[in-house]
Amino acid sequence: MAIEVYTGPTAKEFRFLVEINGFPAALVQAFDPGSRHHAVAERGGAGMNHPFKEAGMITFDNCILYAVRPLDGIARMFWDSWMDQAQNPRTGGGGSTNVYMKNFTLYELDNNKNPVTAEEYYQAFPIEHKQGKKDSLSKDKNVIDEVHIAYVWKEPRAIGIGV
C-alpha cells in the first residue's frame, strides 16, 4: 500500500527523514533507537564449578521519534491513522498484523539534506503518540510530536556508491 505524506514546507529544523514502506513520511528532529538486548541462557552439569553462558533471545526496546507536526493535510493525521489500523477507538475493532505492521527506514541527513546513514526497522507499529505541546509564545518554533514505535528487529543499511 502506497503512503505519501511528506511534510516538506512545514519543517524549519530537522536532521532525519523517515520513510515508511519506501515512501517519505516524516521529518524528524530527534530519534532514540532504543537498545538491543541479548538474553543469557545458562546451563551446567554435574561437576561444573560455574554455569556455561550463551546468547539467547534478542529483544529491542521501542524507538522514539520526535517528528515535526504538519500544519494541514493528511500528514497531520498520519500517526493516529496508523494506530487506528491496529486498534480503532471509534469502532473498538482491531486490525490484522499484515495491515498495521510496516517497515520503515530512518535516514540521518547531512547539512545539505543528503542521507549519510540508514537504519532499517522491520514489522513496526506506533504504540504511543503524544501530540506536540502548543505554546503561543513560541511562534517561531516547530511543534514536535513524540511517537513511540515497537518493532521486531532492525539492521543498518549501507549508503554510498558501489554498495
C-alpha positions in Angstrom: 0.0 0.0 0.0 1.4 3.4 -1.0 1.9 6.0 1.7 2.8 9.5 0.6 2.7 12.1 3.4 5.9 14.1 3.0 5.7 17.3 5.2 8.4 19.3 3.4 7.4 23.0 3.7 6.4 22.9 7.4 9.9 22.0 8.5 12.3 24.6 9.9 14.9 22.4 11.5 15.4 18.7 11.0 18.1 16.1 10.8 16.4 12.9 10.0 13.9 11.6 7.4 11.6 8.6 8.0 10.4 6.5 5.0 7.6 4.0 5.6 7.4 1.1 3.1 9.7 3.2 0.9 7.7 6.4 0.9 8.7 9.7 2.7 6.5 10.0 5.8 8.0 12.4 8.4 10.8 14.9 9.1 12.3 14.1 12.4 14.3 16.4 14.8 15.4 13.7 17.2 15.3 10.0 17.4 16.0 7.5 20.1 16.5 4.0 18.6 16.2 2.2 21.9 18.5 -0.6 23.0 19.2 -4.1 21.7 19.3 -6.9 24.3 20.5 -10.5 24.3 19.1 -12.8 26.9 21.7 -15.1 28.6 21.0 -18.8 28.7 22.9 -20.6 31.4 23.4 -24.3 31.7 25.7 -26.5 33.8 26.2 -30.1 34.6 27.4 -32.2 37.5 30.9 -31.3 38.5 30.9 -27.8 36.9 32.1 -25.0 39.2 30.2 -22.4 37.2 27.5 -22.3 34.5 28.2 -22.1 30.8 26.6 -19.0 29.4 25.5 -18.3 25.8 23.4 -15.8 24.0 19.7 -16.3 23.9 16.7 -14.4 22.6 17.3 -10.9 21.1 14.9 -8.1 22.0 14.7 -4.5 21.0 13.3 -1.6 23.1 10.8 0.6 21.4 12.2 3.6 19.5 11.0 7.1 19.9 10.9 9.7 17.2 10.2 13.4 17.6 8.6 14.5 14.4 7.7 17.9 13.1 4.0 18.3 13.2 2.5 19.3 9.8 0.0 22.2 9.7 -2.6 20.6 7.5 -3.3 17.8 5.0 -3.4 14.1 5.5 0.0 14.1 7.1 -1.5 15.9 10.2 -3.5 12.7 11.0 -0.8 10.2 9.9 0.3 8.7 13.3 -3.3 8.4 14.7 -4.5 6.9 11.4 -1.7 4.3 11.5 -2.5 3.5 15.2 -6.2 3.1 14.2 -5.2 0.3 11.8 -4.1 -1.7 14.9 -6.9 -0.7 17.3 -9.7 1.7 16.3 -11.0 3.6 19.3 -14.2 4.6 17.4 -15.2 1.1 16.4 -13.4 -0.9 19.0 -12.1 -3.2 16.3 -8.5 -4.4 15.9 -6.7 -5.0 12.6 -4.5 -7.8 11.5 -0.7 -7.6 11.7 -0.3 -7.7 7.9 -2.2 -4.4 7.7 -0.7 -2.3 10.6 2.9 -3.6 10.8 5.1 -1.7 8.4 8.8 -1.4 7.7 10.5 1.9 8.0 13.9 3.4 7.3 15.5 6.2 9.3 17.9 8.3 7.4 20.4 10.7 9.0 20.9 13.7 6.8 24.0 15.9 6.4 23.9 19.7 6.2 22.8 19.5 2.5 19.9 17.2 3.4 21.6 14.1 1.8 21.4 10.8 3.6 24.6 9.6 5.2 23.4 6.7 7.3 20.3 4.5 7.2 18.8 2.1 9.7 16.0 -0.4 8.6 13.2 -1.2 11.2 11.0 -4.3 10.5 7.5 -5.2 11.5 6.9 -1.8 13.2 3.8 -0.1 14.5 3.2 3.0 16.7 2.2 2.3 20.2 2.1 5.8 21.7 1.5 9.3 20.1 2.0 12.4 22.2 0.9 15.5 20.2 3.3 18.3 20.5 2.9 21.0 23.1 1.2 24.1 21.7 2.6 27.3 23.1 1.5 30.7 21.7 4.8 32.3 23.0 7.0 30.2 20.7 5.5 31.0 17.3 8.9 30.6 15.6 9.4 27.0 16.8 8.3 23.7 15.4 5.5 21.8 17.2 7.0 18.3 17.8 5.0 15.1 18.1 6.5 12.3 20.1 5.9 8.9 18.6 6.8 5.6 20.3 7.2 2.7 17.8 7.5 -1.0 18.6 9.4 -3.1 16.1 10.6 -6.7 15.9 14.1 -6.2 14.6 16.5 -3.7 12.9 19.7 -3.5 11.0 21.9 -0.8 9.5 21.9 -0.3 5.7 24.9 1.0 3.8 24.6 4.2 1.8 27.1 5.2 -0.9 28.4 4.4 -4.3 29.1 0.8 -5.1 27.3 -0.5 -2.0 
